[in-house]
Amino acid sequence: MLFDESEIKYKEDDFKDDSGLRSRRKDLDFLNQSAAVGRNSIHMYPAMFHYLLVRKLIEGYSEKGNLILDPFCGSGVSLLEALRLERNCVGVDINPLAILISRVRCSSLVNNDVQIIRRLLSELDDKWIDLETDIPNVKNIDYWYSENAVIGLGKIRSWISDHIKSELSSVVKRLIVLAFSDTSRYASFVRKNEFKRYRMAQSRLSLFKPDIKKVYQLILSDYVSMLAAESIPESNICRLIYEDLREGLSIEDESVDLVVTSPPYGDSRTTVAYDEFSSFSLEWANGLIRSALTLNDGVVIQNKNELAARLLGSGLTCEPLKSKTLGEIVKKIDETNTKRARDVERFYSDLSIVIKSVSAKLRAGGHACFVVGNRTVAGVPIPMDLIVKEMFEETGMRLREILVRKIGNKRMPSRNSPSNVAGKTVNTMLYEYIVVMQK
C-alpha cells in the first residue's frame, strides 16, 4: 500500500463504503491548502488537480528518472510536479488551450526573457493609441463584451500578431498569447470564478469597465514573476502531445512507469464544461495558439463547438471493455431515461479506449493512478471508481487500492438537480476516488 494507515487517527467519518475496496484518507484532503499557488496559479482551468496529491502519488509509485504520463493533462499540474521531482513526463490533451497552459507552466525563462517582456510592455504603452484592431469571429460578441473591451482586445490581438512572427523566444511568445487568453475571459461579462458561461447580473454590466491594456499588462507581469520565482530542473524532459486519445497514443508501448491522471467524470454537458470555459480563449486567440505552440499539422480546434464534439462521450464508437457494474447501472438508468443511459454508455465506451491504450503503454510492474468522481445520473449513483477498476482488469491489470479524499480544491457543485425538478437536489461528487492499478 502507498500509505501506512496505522499511525493515522480519525474521528467519526461521514464516508460510507459498501464495496470493501475503498480506504478513506483524510490526510489526502488538503482542504486548507490552495491548489492554485505559484506556477499552478498561471491561468485558471477547470477541475484542477491538487499538486500535493500528485506529489504523493509520484513519490509513492515512481523513482527519479522514470517516465510519467498524464493522458488528460489539462493545465499540467502532474507534469510540473513530475519535473519538480526529477521525472520525465508526457502530457496529452485535445484542448489546445490546455496544451498552451501546460507548456507555459512547465517552461523556464531563458537568457534575457524578463527584460524583453518588460520592453514589450513598455512598447504596448507607447503604441497603444495608434494600434489597429484585429477582431476575430467571436460568437455573440456584443452580448459578452462592451464596445471598449472589444476594441482593447482587438488592439492587443493585433500587437501580438505582429510579435508572434518575430524572433522572440518560444517562451515569450507563449506567455504573451496565454496572458491574452486570460485577459479575454476577464474582460467579458461572464460571471467571475465560474467555468460555465453565465452572464453577470444586468445591474453590474454598467459598473464593469476594466482597463483592458492594464489588465493584460498585470496578468503578463504576474506570469513572468511566477516563472522567475521558481526554476525547473533542466535535466528532465517534458513532452506535450496535442491529439485525440481515442485515435491512438503516439508513445512507445511498455515505456511508461506511472500514469497519473484525472479524466472527465462524465460528459461535458453535465459535469465540467471544458468547452464553455475555453470558448473565449479559443475564439480570441484563434491562430495565435497554433503559432505559439508551432502546431502546424492537422486541424487545431478553434471554438467551443469543435471542442465539445471531440470530448469523451461525443459519439466515437468501439467495442468497449467490459464492466459488470456499468452494465447494471446503464440498465437501471434506462428504466426511466433511455437518452441518459445512452449518454453514459457512450462516455464509458470512449473512456475504455483510453484505458486500453494506457494499459498498453505501461511497463510490467508499472502503475496507473486514475483520480475519478462518482456522480449521479437520473437519480442513479455511478461508481466510476469501480467501473474504471473493472475495465483495467479486463486489460490484465490488478487493483492495488482505492483511496478516497474529500473534494475541496475543485470548483464543482456539491449538489445538483439531475431530474430538473425544482427544489429536488442530490449530493454529488463530494469525494474523489484514486484508483491505483498495477500491470
C-alpha positions as CSV (number, residue, x, y, z in Angstrom):
1,M,0.0,0.0,0.0
2,L,1.1,3.5,-0.7
3,F,0.4,4.9,2.8
4,D,0.6,3.3,6.3
5,E,-2.7,3.9,8.0
6,S,-1.6,2.6,11.4
7,E,-0.5,6.0,12.6
8,I,-3.4,8.0,11.3
9,K,-6.1,8.8,13.8
10,Y,-9.6,9.6,12.5
11,K,-12.6,10.9,14.2
12,E,-16.0,9.5,13.2
13,D,-16.2,9.8,9.4
14,D,-19.2,10.5,7.3
15,F,-17.9,8.4,4.4
16,K,-19.6,5.0,3.9
17,D,-18.3,2.2,1.6
18,D,-20.3,-0.9,0.7
19,S,-17.6,-2.2,-1.7
20,G,-15.0,-3.1,0.9
21,L,-12.3,-1.9,-1.5
22,R,-12.1,1.8,-0.6
23,S,-9.9,3.5,2.0
24,R,-11.0,6.9,3.3
25,R,-7.9,9.1,3.5
26,K,-8.4,12.4,5.3
27,D,-4.6,13.1,5.1
28,L,-5.1,13.5,1.3
29,D,-7.9,16.1,1.5
30,F,-5.6,19.2,1.7
31,L,-8.8,21.2,2.4
32,N,-6.9,24.2,3.8
33,Q,-4.2,24.3,1.3
34,S,-4.8,26.0,-2.0
35,A,-4.1,24.1,-5.2
36,A,-3.6,27.3,-7.2
37,V,-0.2,28.5,-5.9
38,G,2.9,29.6,-7.7
39,R,3.1,28.3,-11.2
40,N,-0.1,26.4,-10.7
41,S,-2.0,29.7,-10.5
42,I,-1.0,30.7,-14.0
43,H,-4.3,30.9,-16.0
44,M,-7.3,29.3,-14.2
45,Y,-8.5,25.9,-15.5
46,P,-11.5,23.7,-14.5
47,A,-11.2,20.8,-12.1
48,M,-7.5,21.2,-11.4
49,F,-5.5,18.5,-9.7
50,H,-4.1,19.3,-6.2
51,Y,-0.4,19.4,-6.6
52,L,0.1,17.9,-3.1
53,L,-1.9,14.8,-4.1
54,V,0.0,14.4,-7.3
55,R,3.3,14.7,-5.4
56,K,2.2,11.9,-3.1
57,L,1.3,9.6,-6.0
58,I,4.5,10.3,-8.0
59,E,6.7,9.9,-4.9
60,G,4.9,6.7,-3.9
61,Y,4.8,4.9,-7.3
62,S,7.9,6.1,-9.2
63,E,11.6,6.9,-9.0
64,K,13.8,9.7,-10.3
65,G,14.3,9.4,-14.0
66,N,11.1,7.5,-14.5
67,L,8.6,8.4,-17.3
68,I,5.2,9.8,-16.1
69,L,2.2,10.0,-18.4
70,D,-0.9,12.1,-18.0
71,P,-3.3,11.4,-20.8
72,F,-5.7,14.1,-19.7
73,C,-3.1,16.7,-18.7
74,G,-5.3,19.8,-18.6
75,S,-3.3,22.7,-17.1
76,G,-0.3,20.5,-16.5
77,V,-0.2,20.1,-12.7
78,S,1.0,16.5,-12.9
79,L,3.6,17.4,-15.5
80,L,5.0,20.3,-13.4
81,E,5.1,18.1,-10.3
82,A,6.9,15.3,-12.2
83,L,9.6,17.8,-13.3
84,R,10.0,19.1,-9.8
85,L,10.5,15.6,-8.6
86,E,13.1,14.9,-11.4
87,R,11.0,12.6,-13.5
88,N,10.4,12.8,-17.3
89,C,6.9,13.4,-18.4
90,V,4.4,13.3,-21.3
91,G,1.1,15.1,-21.3
92,V,-1.7,14.7,-23.8
93,D,-4.8,16.8,-24.3
94,I,-7.4,17.5,-27.0
95,N,-7.8,21.1,-25.9
96,P,-5.1,23.4,-27.4
97,L,-5.6,25.9,-24.6
98,A,-4.7,23.2,-22.1
99,I,-1.6,22.4,-24.0
100,L,-0.6,26.1,-24.0
101,I,-1.2,26.5,-20.3
102,S,0.8,23.3,-19.5
103,R,3.7,24.4,-21.8
104,V,3.9,27.8,-20.0
105,R,3.7,26.4,-16.5
106,C,6.5,23.9,-17.3
107,S,8.8,26.3,-19.0
108,S,11.8,28.2,-17.8
109,L,12.7,31.7,-18.7
110,V,15.9,31.9,-20.7
111,N,18.6,34.5,-21.4
112,N,17.1,38.0,-21.2
113,D,13.4,37.0,-21.5
114,V,12.4,39.1,-18.5
115,Q,14.0,42.2,-19.9
116,I,12.4,41.5,-23.3
117,I,8.9,41.3,-21.8
118,R,9.4,44.5,-19.8
119,R,10.4,46.2,-23.1
120,L,7.3,44.8,-24.8
121,L,5.0,46.0,-22.1
122,S,6.6,49.5,-22.3
123,E,6.2,49.3,-26.1
124,L,2.5,48.5,-25.7
125,D,2.0,51.7,-23.8
126,D,3.8,53.8,-26.4
127,K,2.0,52.3,-29.4
128,W,-1.5,51.9,-27.8
129,I,-3.3,54.8,-29.4
130,D,-2.1,54.0,-32.9
131,L,-2.6,50.2,-32.8
132,E,-5.1,48.8,-35.3
133,T,-7.8,46.4,-34.1
134,D,-7.9,42.8,-35.1
135,I,-11.2,41.4,-34.1
136,P,-11.8,37.7,-34.9
137,N,-15.1,35.8,-35.1
138,V,-16.4,35.7,-31.5
139,K,-19.9,34.4,-31.2
140,N,-22.4,36.8,-29.7
141,I,-19.6,39.3,-29.1
142,D,-21.9,42.2,-28.3
143,Y,-23.7,40.1,-25.6
144,W,-20.5,39.1,-23.9
145,Y,-18.3,42.2,-24.3
146,S,-18.6,46.0,-24.1
147,E,-17.5,48.1,-27.1
148,N,-14.4,49.3,-25.2
149,A,-13.5,45.7,-24.3
150,V,-13.7,44.6,-27.9
151,I,-11.6,47.5,-29.1
152,G,-9.0,46.9,-26.4
153,L,-8.8,43.1,-27.0
154,G,-8.6,43.8,-30.8
155,K,-5.6,46.1,-30.3
156,I,-3.8,43.5,-28.1
157,R,-4.5,40.8,-30.6
158,S,-3.1,42.9,-33.5
159,W,0.0,43.7,-31.4
160,I,0.6,40.0,-30.6
161,S,0.1,39.0,-34.2
162,D,3.0,41.2,-35.2
163,H,5.3,39.9,-32.5
164,I,4.4,36.2,-32.9
165,K,6.1,36.3,-36.3
166,S,9.3,37.9,-34.8
167,E,12.5,36.4,-33.4
168,L,11.2,36.3,-29.8
169,S,11.9,33.2,-27.8
170,S,9.2,30.5,-27.8
171,V,8.7,31.1,-24.1
172,V,8.0,34.8,-24.6
173,K,5.6,34.1,-27.5
174,R,3.6,31.6,-25.4
175,L,3.5,34.0,-22.4
176,I,2.1,36.9,-24.4
177,V,-0.6,34.7,-26.0
178,L,-1.6,33.0,-22.7
179,A,-1.9,36.3,-20.9
180,F,-4.2,37.4,-23.8
181,S,-6.3,34.3,-23.3
182,D,-6.7,35.1,-19.6
183,T,-7.5,38.8,-20.4
184,S,-10.2,37.8,-22.9
185,R,-12.1,35.9,-20.3
186,Y,-11.6,38.5,-17.5
187,A,-12.8,41.3,-19.9
188,S,-16.0,39.5,-20.7
189,F,-19.4,39.9,-19.0
190,V,-19.1,36.3,-17.8
191,R,-19.6,35.8,-14.0
192,K,-16.2,35.5,-12.5
193,N,-14.9,32.3,-10.8
194,E,-17.2,30.1,-12.7
195,F,-16.4,27.8,-15.6
196,K,-19.7,27.7,-17.4
197,R,-20.7,30.8,-19.3
198,Y,-23.2,32.8,-17.2
199,R,-23.6,36.5,-17.8
200,M,-23.2,38.7,-14.8
201,A,-26.3,40.5,-13.5
202,Q,-27.7,43.3,-15.5
203,S,-27.1,45.7,-12.6
204,R,-23.4,45.1,-12.8
205,L,-22.8,45.5,-16.5
206,S,-22.6,49.3,-16.5
207,L,-20.2,49.1,-13.5
208,F,-17.8,46.7,-15.1
209,K,-15.3,48.8,-17.0
210,P,-11.9,47.2,-17.0
211,D,-8.8,48.9,-18.4
212,I,-8.0,46.2,-20.9
213,K,-4.4,47.2,-21.5
214,K,-3.7,47.5,-17.8
215,V,-5.3,44.1,-17.1
216,Y,-3.2,42.4,-19.8
217,Q,0.0,44.0,-18.6
218,L,-0.7,43.0,-15.0
219,I,-1.5,39.4,-16.0
220,L,1.6,39.1,-18.1
221,S,3.8,40.6,-15.4
222,D,2.4,38.2,-12.9
223,Y,3.1,35.2,-15.1
224,V,6.7,36.3,-15.6
225,S,7.1,36.8,-11.8
226,M,5.8,33.2,-11.1
227,L,8.1,31.6,-13.7
228,A,11.1,33.7,-12.4
229,A,10.4,32.7,-8.8
230,E,11.0,29.0,-9.4
231,S,13.4,27.3,-11.7
232,I,12.6,23.9,-13.1
233,P,15.3,21.2,-13.3
234,E,16.6,21.2,-16.9
235,S,17.8,17.6,-16.8
236,N,14.4,16.1,-17.3
237,I,12.2,16.1,-20.4
238,C,8.5,17.3,-20.7
239,R,6.8,16.4,-23.9
240,L,3.3,17.7,-24.8
241,I,1.1,15.9,-27.3
242,Y,-1.9,17.5,-28.9
243,E,-4.1,14.6,-30.1
244,D,-7.3,12.7,-29.5
245,L,-6.5,9.7,-27.3
246,R,-9.2,7.6,-28.9
247,E,-7.3,7.7,-32.2
248,G,-4.2,6.3,-30.7
249,L,-1.4,7.5,-28.4
250,S,2.0,8.2,-30.0
251,I,4.1,6.8,-27.2
252,E,6.0,3.5,-27.4
253,D,4.3,0.5,-25.7
254,E,5.6,-0.5,-22.3
255,S,7.7,2.7,-22.0
256,V,5.7,4.4,-19.2
257,D,6.5,3.8,-15.5
258,L,3.5,5.7,-14.0
259,V,0.2,7.1,-15.2
260,V,-1.3,9.9,-13.1
261,T,-4.4,11.5,-14.4
262,S,-7.9,12.7,-13.7
263,P,-10.2,12.0,-16.7
264,P,-13.6,13.8,-17.0
265,Y,-16.2,12.4,-14.6
266,G,-18.8,12.4,-17.3
267,D,-19.9,14.2,-20.5
268,S,-19.2,17.9,-20.5
269,R,-22.8,19.0,-20.6
270,T,-23.5,17.8,-17.1
271,T,-20.1,17.8,-15.3
272,V,-17.2,20.2,-16.0
273,A,-17.8,22.3,-19.1
274,Y,-14.3,22.4,-20.5
275,D,-15.7,23.6,-23.8
276,E,-17.6,26.6,-22.3
277,F,-14.6,27.6,-20.2
278,S,-12.2,27.6,-23.2
279,S,-14.6,29.3,-25.6
280,F,-13.4,32.9,-25.3
281,S,-9.8,31.9,-25.4
282,L,-10.1,29.7,-28.5
283,E,-12.1,32.4,-30.3
284,W,-10.0,35.5,-29.4
285,A,-6.7,33.6,-29.7
286,N,-7.7,31.8,-32.9
287,G,-4.5,31.3,-34.9
288,L,-2.3,32.7,-32.1
289,I,-2.3,29.5,-30.0
290,R,-1.3,27.5,-33.1
291,S,1.6,29.8,-33.8
292,A,2.8,29.9,-30.2
293,L,2.9,26.1,-29.9
294,T,4.1,25.6,-33.6
295,L,1.1,23.3,-34.2
296,N,1.4,23.0,-37.9
297,D,-0.1,19.6,-38.6
298,G,-3.7,18.7,-38.5
299,V,-6.7,21.0,-37.6
300,V,-6.4,22.9,-34.4
301,I,-9.7,23.2,-32.5
302,Q,-10.8,26.9,-32.7
303,N,-14.1,27.2,-30.9
304,K,-16.5,25.8,-28.3
305,N,-18.5,23.6,-30.6
306,E,-15.4,22.0,-32.2
307,L,-14.1,21.1,-28.7
308,A,-17.4,19.8,-27.4
309,A,-17.6,17.5,-30.5
310,R,-14.2,15.9,-29.5
311,L,-14.6,15.4,-25.8
312,L,-15.3,12.0,-24.2
313,G,-18.8,10.8,-24.9
314,S,-19.1,12.8,-28.1
315,G,-20.0,9.7,-30.1
316,L,-17.0,7.7,-31.1
317,T,-17.9,4.0,-31.0
318,C,-15.9,1.0,-30.3
319,E,-16.0,-2.4,-28.7
320,P,-15.8,-1.3,-25.0
321,L,-14.0,-3.0,-22.2
322,K,-16.4,-5.0,-20.1
323,S,-17.7,-3.8,-16.7
324,K,-20.3,-5.7,-14.9
325,T,-21.0,-2.6,-12.7
326,L,-21.5,-0.4,-15.7
327,G,-23.9,-2.9,-17.3
328,E,-26.1,-2.9,-14.2
329,I,-26.0,0.9,-13.9
330,V,-27.0,1.5,-17.6
331,K,-29.9,-0.9,-17.3
332,K,-31.2,0.9,-14.2
333,I,-30.9,4.4,-15.8
334,D,-32.6,3.0,-19.0
335,E,-35.7,2.1,-17.0
336,T,-36.5,5.9,-16.6
337,N,-34.4,7.7,-19.1
338,T,-33.1,6.0,-22.2
339,K,-31.4,9.0,-23.6
340,R,-29.2,9.5,-20.4
341,A,-28.5,5.8,-20.4
342,R,-27.1,6.0,-23.9
343,D,-25.1,9.1,-22.9
344,V,-23.5,7.2,-20.0
345,E,-22.8,4.2,-22.2
346,R,-21.2,6.3,-24.9
347,F,-19.0,8.2,-22.4
348,Y,-17.6,4.9,-20.9
349,S,-17.2,3.4,-24.3
350,D,-14.8,6.3,-25.1
351,L,-13.1,6.1,-21.7
352,S,-12.5,2.4,-22.2
353,I,-10.5,3.2,-25.4
354,V,-8.2,5.3,-23.3
355,I,-7.8,2.7,-20.6
356,K,-6.9,0.1,-23.1
357,S,-4.3,2.4,-24.6
358,V,-2.9,3.4,-21.3
359,S,-2.5,-0.2,-20.2
360,A,-0.5,-1.0,-23.3
361,K,1.9,1.9,-22.7
362,L,2.7,0.8,-19.1
363,R,5.7,-1.4,-18.5
364,A,5.3,-4.6,-16.4
365,G,5.1,-3.6,-12.8
366,G,4.1,0.0,-13.6
367,H,1.1,1.7,-12.0
368,A,-1.9,3.7,-13.2
369,C,-3.5,6.2,-10.8
370,F,-6.9,7.4,-12.1
371,V,-8.5,10.1,-9.9
372,V,-12.2,10.0,-10.6
373,G,-15.6,11.2,-9.2
374,N,-18.7,9.2,-8.6
375,R,-21.6,11.2,-9.9
376,T,-25.4,10.7,-10.1
377,V,-27.4,10.4,-13.4
378,A,-31.2,10.3,-13.4
379,G,-31.1,9.6,-9.7
380,V,-28.8,6.6,-10.1
381,P,-25.3,6.8,-8.4
382,I,-22.5,5.8,-10.8
383,P,-19.4,4.3,-9.0
384,M,-16.9,5.4,-11.6
385,D,-14.0,4.1,-9.5
386,L,-15.4,0.5,-9.6
387,I,-16.1,0.8,-13.4
388,V,-12.6,2.0,-14.1
389,K,-11.2,-0.8,-11.9
390,E,-13.1,-3.4,-13.8
391,M,-12.1,-2.0,-17.2
392,F,-8.4,-2.0,-16.2
393,E,-8.8,-5.6,-15.0
394,E,-10.1,-6.5,-18.5
395,T,-6.6,-5.5,-19.8
396,G,-4.9,-7.8,-17.3
397,M,-4.0,-5.2,-14.6
398,R,-4.8,-5.7,-10.9
399,L,-6.1,-3.4,-8.2
400,R,-3.7,-2.1,-5.6
401,E,-6.0,0.2,-3.7
402,I,-8.8,2.8,-3.9
403,L,-8.0,5.9,-1.8
404,V,-10.8,8.4,-1.1
405,R,-10.4,12.1,-0.4
406,K,-12.9,14.9,0.1
407,I,-13.0,17.4,-2.7
408,G,-12.1,20.9,-1.6
409,N,-10.0,22.4,-4.3
410,K,-12.1,21.8,-7.4
411,R,-14.8,24.2,-8.3
412,M,-17.7,21.7,-8.7
413,P,-21.2,21.6,-7.3
414,S,-21.7,19.6,-4.1
415,R,-25.4,19.3,-5.0
416,N,-27.2,19.3,-8.3
417,S,-30.6,18.7,-9.8
418,P,-30.3,15.7,-12.2
419,S,-34.1,15.4,-12.5
420,N,-34.5,19.1,-13.4
421,V,-37.4,19.2,-10.8
422,A,-37.4,22.5,-8.9
423,G,-36.1,22.0,-5.3
424,K,-35.1,18.4,-5.9
425,T,-31.4,18.0,-5.4
426,V,-28.9,15.3,-4.5
427,N,-25.4,15.2,-3.2
428,T,-22.9,14.7,-5.9
429,M,-19.1,14.4,-6.2
430,L,-18.3,15.2,-2.5
431,Y,-15.3,12.8,-2.8
432,E,-12.6,11.8,-5.2
433,Y,-11.5,8.2,-5.7
434,I,-7.9,7.4,-6.5
435,V,-8.0,4.1,-8.3
436,V,-4.5,2.6,-8.2
437,M,-3.9,-0.3,-10.7
438,Q,-0.7,-2.3,-11.3
439,K,0.4,-4.0,-14.5
